[in-house]
Structure formats: structure tokens, C-alpha cells
Amino acid sequence: MANVSHDLRTPLSLIYSYAEMMQDFPEEVTAEHSQVIMDEAKRLTSLVNDIMDISSFEMGVEKLNIEEYNLTKSLEKTIERIGEFIKKETYKIEFIYDTPINIFADEVKITQAFYNLLLNAVDHCGDNKNIIVKQTIIADTVKVEVIDSGEGINAEELPYIWERYYKVDKEHKRPIIGTGLGLSIVKKIAEIHSGTYGVKSDIGKGSSFWFQLKIRPYN
């Protein structure tokens, strides 16, 4: 609750402050002021949506819409969308795969899981701002891996990072984008697809987050 309150309070304070300034000094209002309000409103919306998703997963009310779709193309589209958000910050996302693959899964939820892993990588990819996405076919499964070259995570911390709002550095850090609930949502989505998930990390070298799904998990 303390972390959620913090993430709610910060954008609300900014929205109020800028709206008050715009009311008191209307002749000084710029497009940048309006953009701050819109950006913070989007951040609030993202946080509320993630909280609702977590609640739905934990209550078991989320239903899967299993269909066949092209996972590779879906990943590419998500990378392009994220790229638009971060292109001004000179981030680079490289996508590596052997062959396009179709899977049977809930595309909306798998996209959400992948999206959250990308947001996590953006927040922790380090000064070189390079992110690698790998799609690997392993027997009857496909593994989606997001690799950053950031600060890395201590081994003793790894079992806990999938918990809601767990902070490796024990300090509340506001993400560049995202809400701090992303990894918990990835865990839930992998689980309801009977898939697996995990992370490998080396201090000073970066981290690799992944989830792995059966290509045909349902008959």
C-alpha cells in the first residue's frame, strides 16, 4: 500500500501543481505544461490498470482467449510500439529469432507479459541503452527472452523480484515507464498459460528475463 500510494501521489501532485499554475498564469501556459499533465494522467491510468489486472489474476476471474497467432509478428509489433516511446532517449532494441512461429495462446495477455518485460529492461538496461530480445524454439516450446546490460541483481534477491513492488535496492525508485507491478503480472500470465518464467543475472553485466510456453498447450 505504501508503494501504491507513492506512485499515485506523485503524478497527482504534478497534475494539480501544473493545473494550478495554468489557472493562475494562463498567459504563460505552454505545450510542455499540457504534456506533463497528459503524461502523468497516462501513468495513473497504467497504474490503475495494472492493479486491476493483478486483482483479477489473484481472484481467478481472468479468462483465456486461446487462439492460434503468429508470435514472432506480435513480438515485432510490440517492439516497434515501445521503440516509438523511447526513440528520443537513444535506446536500441535488437530482435533475434531463427524462424517465425505460430502458437496457441491468448495473444492479448502474452503481449502484455512481453510488454512488461520490455518496460523492465528499459528501466534497468544501463548507460549503453541496448536491449536484446530472443525468440528460441526448444522442442515443443518457445522461449521469449529479454536481455539488458544494466546493473544486474544479487543472487539472493532473485527469488523475490516477481513479488509485487519488490525493490532490489530497497529504495522506492520510480520507473522510467511502467508501474512497478510488471514482473508480477508476467508471472501470473505465464502461470495461467501453464508456462514457466525466470531470470538470470550477473552483477555489473545485466539480466535476462524470460517466459517459456508450449507451442500447442491446448487440444
Summary of the structure (lengths in Angstrom):
residues: 219
radius of gyration: 18.7
end to end distance: 40.9
largest distance: 64.2
contacts: 628
relative contact order: 0.15
helix: 50%
strand: 21%
